[in-house]
Structure formats: structure tokens, C-alpha cells
Amino acid sequence: MQAPLPETFSDKFWHVLEYAILGFLLVRALDHAGIKFSQSQIFTIAVVLTFSYGLSDEWHQMFVEGRTASIWDALADGLGGIIGSWAYYSRKPKIGIKNDANQRV
């Protein structure tokens, strides 16, 4: 029987990072899917899907010997989804905004 891994700040950092990547990729996929959703709808869908996946992962761990489920891990996963989704839109050029050379970005 394996002992559960200790929960540390580092553990939460990795949860946030991994799920930020997932959130970023989900928003990107939804944004390019050709479905007419607003940015806020896409953001919300991606965050809900990311958090749901994190919850399902924690649920799964309840049944794996040597692993435990943690609401803190699930919350870190959700935070990662929010950060990743926000990061996608924060780096995406704004259409119609003109730069100094009077050209479209």
C-alpha cells in the first residue's frame, strides 16, 4: 500500500498550471469551432468544463488505493481553468483596435 502524497503549496501550483493549460486549450478550441458563442459564453463553458474535469479526477481518486480526494485540489483546478481561459483572451488581438501606424491589429 502506497502512502498518500503530502499536500503542499507546490502540489497546488502544479494543479493550477496543468488546468490553466487545459482551460487555455478549451477556450481556443471553442473559439475556433465555428459556433456562434460570445467570448463570455466561451469563457464560462471552458471554466465549467475544466472545473468539472477536476472534480471528476478527484472523484476517481477516491477509489484508487493510496490516493485521496481533496476539495482544495479541485478548487486549484478550477482556478487554473479561470487563469488559462483569461490568458487566451488577454493575448488575443482585439479586432478593430488601431495601433500607432493607423493599421488594424
C-alpha positions in Angstrom: 0.0 0.0 0.0 1.3 3.4 -1.0 1.1 6.3 1.4 -0.8 9.4 0.0 1.4 12.2 -1.3 1.6 15.2 1.1 -0.3 18.2 0.1 2.0 21.2 -0.3 1.9 24.6 -2.0 3.9 23.1 -4.8 1.2 20.5 -5.3 -1.4 23.3 -5.8 0.9 25.2 -8.1 1.0 22.2 -10.4 -2.7 21.7 -10.3 -3.2 25.4 -11.3 -0.6 25.2 -14.0 -2.0 21.9 -15.6 -5.6 23.1 -15.6 -4.6 26.6 -16.8 -3.2 24.8 -19.9 -6.5 22.8 -20.2 -8.6 26.0 -19.8 -6.5 27.8 -22.4 -6.8 25.0 -24.9 -10.6 24.6 -24.3 -11.2 28.3 -24.9 -9.1 28.1 -28.1 -11.0 25.1 -29.3 -14.4 26.6 -28.6 -13.3 30.0 -30.2 -12.3 28.2 -33.4 -15.2 25.7 -33.5 -17.3 27.9 -35.7 -20.2 28.0 -33.2 -21.6 31.5 -32.6 -20.8 32.0 -28.9 -19.9 35.2 -27.3 -16.5 35.5 -25.5 -18.2 35.4 -22.1 -20.1 32.3 -23.1 -16.9 30.6 -24.3 -15.1 31.6 -21.1 -17.9 30.3 -18.9 -18.1 27.0 -20.8 -14.4 26.4 -20.6 -14.2 27.2 -16.9 -17.2 24.9 -16.1 -15.7 22.1 -18.2 -12.3 22.5 -16.6 -13.6 22.5 -13.1 -15.9 19.6 -13.9 -12.9 17.6 -15.2 -11.0 18.4 -12.0 -13.9 17.3 -9.9 -14.2 14.0 -11.8 -10.5 13.5 -11.3 -10.8 14.0 -7.6 -13.9 11.6 -7.5 -11.8 9.0 -9.3 -9.0 9.3 -6.8 -11.4 8.3 -4.0 -11.4 4.8 -5.5 -7.7 4.5 -6.1 -5.8 2.8 -3.3 -3.2 5.2 -1.8 -4.8 8.3 -3.2 -7.2 10.7 -1.6 -9.7 13.3 -3.0 -9.2 16.9 -2.0 -11.6 19.8 -2.5 -8.5 22.0 -2.4 -7.1 20.3 -5.4 -10.5 20.7 -7.2 -10.5 24.4 -6.4 -6.9 24.7 -7.6 -8.0 23.0 -10.8 -10.9 25.5 -11.2 -8.6 28.5 -10.6 -6.3 27.1 -13.2 -9.2 26.9 -15.7 -10.1 30.6 -14.9 -6.4 31.7 -15.4 -6.0 29.7 -18.6 -9.2 31.0 -20.1 -8.4 34.5 -19.2 -4.9 34.2 -20.6 -6.3 33.2 -24.0 -8.4 36.3 -24.3 -5.7 38.6 -22.8 -3.3 37.6 -25.6 -5.7 37.6 -28.4 -5.5 40.7 -30.6 -8.6 43.0 -30.4 -10.2 43.3 -33.8 -10.8 46.9 -34.9 -8.3 48.5 -32.5 -5.8 50.6 -34.3 -2.2 50.8 -33.4 0.1 53.8 -33.8 0.7 53.3 -37.5 -3.1 53.5 -38.1 -3.3 49.9 -39.2 -5.6 47.2 -38.0 -4.1 44.8 -35.4 
